[in-house]
Amino acid sequence: MSNQSGLVALEATLSRDMELLNYPAKPWVLPRSAANGQAILDVLVAGGGQGGLAVASGLMQRKISNILVVDKNPQGSEGPWRTFARMPTLRTPKHVTGPDQGNPNLTIRAWYEAQWGAESWDNLKLVPRTTWAQYLEWYRKFLGIPVRNDTTVGALEWNHAERCFSVPVQTKGTTEVLLARKVVLATGIDGSGRWEVPGFISSNLPKTLYAHTSEHIDFEALKGKRIGVMGAGASAFDNALVALSSGASEVHVFYRRRTLPNVNPFRWMENIGFLDHFADLSDAERWRFILQIVRMGQLPPQATYTAAVAHSNFHMHGESPWLNAEAVDGKVRITTPNNTMDFDYVILGTGFVTDLSLRPELVKLEPNILLWKDRYSAPADAQNEDMSRHPYLGSSFEFQEKTPGCAPYLPSLFNYTYGCLLSLGLGGASISGMKYSVPKVVRGITRQLFMEDSDLHFASLQTFDAKEF
Ligand SMILES: Cc1cc2nc3c(=O)[nH]c(=O)nc-3n(C[C@H](O)[C@H](O)[C@H](O)COP(=O)(O)OP(=O)(O)OC[C@H]3O[C@@H](n4cnc5c(N)ncnc54)[C@H](O)[C@@H]3O)c2cc1C
């Protein structure tokens, strides 16, 4: 049972902290409206998950309040935490901070201890997944972050007349066009591409026989069934474990490598040098680091792995890429180099691809966006197609033009998704990267807003006449 009075006390302390730190207090961005009188937002943030909320709170701390966060999901269902994530706890260590932006009393630990006590926190091995979602909900409410849910951002377009973005949004079937000087895409880990279903699956199998781990899965219906899982990363194992605990008769996990990786590069990445200065490296250096990290591979958290292998009806198949899948008598027959096997249902732990042309928000802009393949040619033994499609972002996560002059407004659009990995390291779509990445996005936006209005600011200085005596 959470101790509400503890939370009230924490909020009082936090309000005091923010009051103590409230300098300079005055709003400074000069409001703009369109010729037709429509107000222009300073910043629109697409995505109300941890990333979008943290960027919004960073902007508000810098006295930019003419902002709006929109999320296509209903309130409380932002991100994966209460939708398709199926692990009992976060995968990141509990001490990893991020959304707090350096305010100790805004951390998940302070929030947790205020309600359940320090001892309970000490006894906590990892933060439960839904507790993290609760923390984000409180964070949003306490900071008064303006979020509009059930609202989907459509194809962005630059409005040359108003020098801002036209942002079509749809809320429960009603479409309107918002105007915003800056837009942040905090649209999730798949926000620079999409969750990927291999072509031979979607073309050969009816949808009733498979699901990607990012989709809704009726695990009750898998009771007594034989399940095949493609991939052996964290989500593949999470789903295998839920299928096992839901009573599947057998679960088989397939992966390409000979053995499962058991070293997590994310734990290596959690150091200040990498988190804060990876972006300062040369193109060749950034490429080699991320290629190494990608080649080290994804792995299930230790607890998930141990829990899965404890099941006698759980089987792992290394060096077993799926070469084909076909529907045979209502079952799925998969073919690997070693054999063919039949399953009642298959789950795809195949992650996501990076490809901006797949993003609905970017259809009108993508052709002009600079990508790594436009700037860097990797050595023959260091090729990686997905990495070459990563956007070549600026130091504040801003998009850049493919050719100078083709779309000079692109730096007003910020990519705070996992697509930032090659350009800036861990940033969007990871808790581990937030501490050092949120300030970079926020500072990039404040810098642009101030510099774009420098004439207006100078005029306000020239007319400034607050008499001291
Ligand atoms: C299953 C899973 C488990 C993970 N576990 C961890 C972990 O333990 N530790 C860790 O550090 N990281 C983890 N991650 C990685 C990462 O931290 C999460 O993906 C996290 O949710 C990213 O936060 P975000 O705010 O960037 O994106 P999200 O939380 O995904 O939020 C993005 C939001 O954008 C909205 N959106 C998308 N497109 C639009 C649009 N066009 N218009 C309006 N809204 C839109 C979505 O509805 C969503 O709510 C995990 C990821 C997954 C998928």
The ligand as an SDF file (V2000), in Angstrom:
LIG
                    3D

 53 58  0  0  0  0  0  0  0  0999 V2000
    9.6190   -4.1310  -24.5360 C   0  0  0  0  0  0  0  0  0  0  0  0
   10.6180   -3.0420  -24.2610 C   0  0  0  0  0  0  0  0  0  0  0  0
   11.2830   -3.0310  -23.0580 C   0  0  0  0  0  0  0  0  0  0  0  0
   12.2410   -2.0320  -22.8040 C   0  0  0  0  0  0  0  0  0  0  0  0
   12.8830   -2.0350  -21.6040 N   0  0  0  0  0  0  0  0  0  0  0  0
   13.7910   -1.0600  -21.3590 C   0  0  0  0  0  0  0  0  0  0  0  0
   14.4570   -1.0090  -20.1040 C   0  0  0  0  0  0  0  0  0  0  0  0
   14.2210   -1.8130  -19.2370 O   0  0  0  0  0  0  0  0  0  0  0  0
   15.3610   -0.0140  -19.9110 N   0  0  0  0  0  0  0  0  0  0  0  0
   15.6460    0.9290  -20.8860 C   0  0  0  0  0  0  0  0  0  0  0  0
   16.4800    1.8080  -20.6670 O   0  0  0  0  0  0  0  0  0  0  0  0
   15.0190    0.9030  -22.0720 N   0  0  0  0  0  0  0  0  0  0  0  0
   14.1200   -0.0640  -22.3210 C   0  0  0  0  0  0  0  0  0  0  0  0
   13.4820   -0.0660  -23.5150 N   0  0  0  0  0  0  0  0  0  0  0  0
   13.8750    0.9320  -24.5220 C   0  0  0  0  0  0  0  0  0  0  0  0
   13.2230    2.3050  -24.2790 C   0  0  0  0  0  0  0  0  0  0  0  0
   13.5870    2.8350  -23.0450 O   0  0  0  0  0  0  0  0  0  0  0  0
   11.7460    2.2420  -24.4010 C   0  0  0  0  0  0  0  0  0  0  0  0
   11.4470    1.9260  -25.7130 O   0  0  0  0  0  0  0  0  0  0  0  0
   11.0450    3.5500  -24.0240 C   0  0  0  0  0  0  0  0  0  0  0  0
    9.6830    3.3340  -24.0820 O   0  0  0  0  0  0  0  0  0  0  0  0
   11.4610    4.6740  -24.9310 C   0  0  0  0  0  0  0  0  0  0  0  0
   10.8330    5.8420  -24.4880 O   0  0  0  0  0  0  0  0  0  0  0  0
   10.3420    6.9110  -25.5630 P   0  0  0  0  0  0  0  0  0  0  0  0
    9.6460    7.9930  -24.8390 O   0  0  0  0  0  0  0  0  0  0  0  0
   11.4630    7.2510  -26.4420 O   0  0  0  0  0  0  0  0  0  0  0  0
    9.3150    6.0880  -26.4560 O   0  0  0  0  0  0  0  0  0  0  0  0
    7.9360    5.4460  -26.0260 P   0  0  0  0  0  0  0  0  0  0  0  0
    7.8820    5.2200  -24.5770 O   0  0  0  0  0  0  0  0  0  0  0  0
    7.7250    4.3110  -26.9360 O   0  0  0  0  0  0  0  0  0  0  0  0
    6.9000    6.6020  -26.3590 O   0  0  0  0  0  0  0  0  0  0  0  0
    6.7090    6.9950  -27.6750 C   0  0  0  0  0  0  0  0  0  0  0  0
    5.2660    7.4160  -27.7960 C   0  0  0  0  0  0  0  0  0  0  0  0
    5.1020    8.0160  -29.0790 O   0  0  0  0  0  0  0  0  0  0  0  0
    3.7940    7.7880  -29.4820 C   0  0  0  0  0  0  0  0  0  0  0  0
    3.7640    7.9800  -30.9230 N   0  0  0  0  0  0  0  0  0  0  0  0
    4.4440    7.3060  -31.8730 C   0  0  0  0  0  0  0  0  0  0  0  0
    4.1720    7.8130  -33.1030 N   0  0  0  0  0  0  0  0  0  0  0  0
    3.3030    8.8260  -32.9050 C   0  0  0  0  0  0  0  0  0  0  0  0
    2.6270    9.7420  -33.7690 C   0  0  0  0  0  0  0  0  0  0  0  0
    2.8300    9.7370  -35.0960 N   0  0  0  0  0  0  0  0  0  0  0  0
    1.7790   10.6340  -33.2280 N   0  0  0  0  0  0  0  0  0  0  0  0
    1.5800   10.6900  -31.8750 C   0  0  0  0  0  0  0  0  0  0  0  0
    2.1820    9.8450  -31.0070 N   0  0  0  0  0  0  0  0  0  0  0  0
    3.0320    8.9430  -31.5160 C   0  0  0  0  0  0  0  0  0  0  0  0
    3.4930    6.3740  -29.0350 C   0  0  0  0  0  0  0  0  0  0  0  0
    2.1100    6.1860  -28.8380 O   0  0  0  0  0  0  0  0  0  0  0  0
    4.2790    6.2630  -27.7260 C   0  0  0  0  0  0  0  0  0  0  0  0
    3.4430    6.4360  -26.6030 O   0  0  0  0  0  0  0  0  0  0  0  0
   12.5270   -1.0470  -23.7830 C   0  0  0  0  0  0  0  0  0  0  0  0
   11.8380   -1.0690  -24.9970 C   0  0  0  0  0  0  0  0  0  0  0  0
   10.8840   -2.0500  -25.2360 C   0  0  0  0  0  0  0  0  0  0  0  0
   10.1540   -2.0330  -26.5370 C   0  0  0  0  0  0  0  0  0  0  0  0
  1  2  1  0
  2  3  1  0
  2 52  2  0
  3  4  2  0
  4  5  1  0
  4 50  1  0
  5  6  2  0
  6  7  1  0
  6 13  1  0
  7  8  2  0
  7  9  1  0
  9 10  1  0
 10 11  2  0
 10 12  1  0
 12 13  2  0
 13 14  1  0
 14 15  1  0
 14 50  1  0
 15 16  1  0
 16 17  1  0
 16 18  1  0
 18 19  1  0
 18 20  1  0
 20 21  1  0
 20 22  1  0
 22 23  1  0
 23 24  1  0
 24 25  2  0
 24 26  1  0
 24 27  1  0
 27 28  1  0
 28 29  2  0
 28 30  1  0
 28 31  1  0
 31 32  1  0
 32 33  1  0
 33 34  1  0
 33 48  1  0
 34 35  1  0
 35 36  1  0
 35 46  1  0
 36 37  1  0
 36 45  1  0
 37 38  2  0
 38 39  1  0
 39 40  1  0
 39 45  2  0
 40 41  1  0
 40 42  2  0
 42 43  1  0
 43 44  2  0
 44 45  1  0
 46 47  1  0
 46 48  1  0
 48 49  1  0
 50 51  2  0
 51 52  1  0
 52 53  1  0
M  END
$$$$
